[in-house]
Amino acid sequence: MSMDRRKLALLAVAVPVGALAAAAPAHADGAAVLHANLSPVNQSGAHGTAKVTVKGTRVTVHIESGGLLAHSPHAQHFHIGGQHRCAPPEAADDITDDGRLSTTEGEPYLGGVRISLTTEGDTSPASALAIDRMPVADAHGTVEYHRTFEVPEDVAAALRSGKAVLEQHGVDHNGNGTYDFQGAGKSDLDPSLPAEATDPATCGELVPAPRGGMAAGAGGTAAPSVDTAALAASALLAAAAGAGAAVRHRFAGTARRG
Ligand SMILES: [Cu+2]
């Protein structure tokens, strides 16, 4: 009896606080929403969609993709600094002349890795090939990814202005169900890894979504109740405040690399 009453009392306090915290950023003019259609690269057969919300330097990423190599990690990044577009097919033979598009061949178009879309911890370029912290496709080759984290100001600005590209990596070129060196040799990024583990599998340009269209399209059926959303938002804010400090600290000490 007393425990239930205590929980109720806590909720009674928590809900108004959460509502206050959520109200300010959710409807302020600062938020930008980007969308990407992830198209297959290297005949991977993979595809997907991504939604990125930018509020100040706080970024929320939601990716749903399918057709990837099952039971395998898939490195994924925001690429910034090139022509902010996915590589055209003719880029595939720039360097290796083998018809396969490597990450290096795509870089003039996409730009280098600026954000590593890891599942936990560091998101800087230093984690570009942190395979043990990248999402793993399930038995159906599906990757669902959802994370909120802090980014440097120039990354937030690039995202807002539609100058970032999302790329997922990992292609089973020889179709044997695993990343191996027989498929396409060594990775252009790290010779200790098979090229199959790092070759691009999907690519999509992050394009600003029209402000009016989003609410009608994406809000729909699965929207949580106001109280739930407010509580979740306040928890995210608290978490982001803590995580943001750690990420910024790491960025300060990490040399930038493409
Ligand atoms: Cu990448």
Residues whose N, C-alpha, C, O or C-beta is under 5 A from the ligand:
A	BS01	CU	Q76 H77 E167
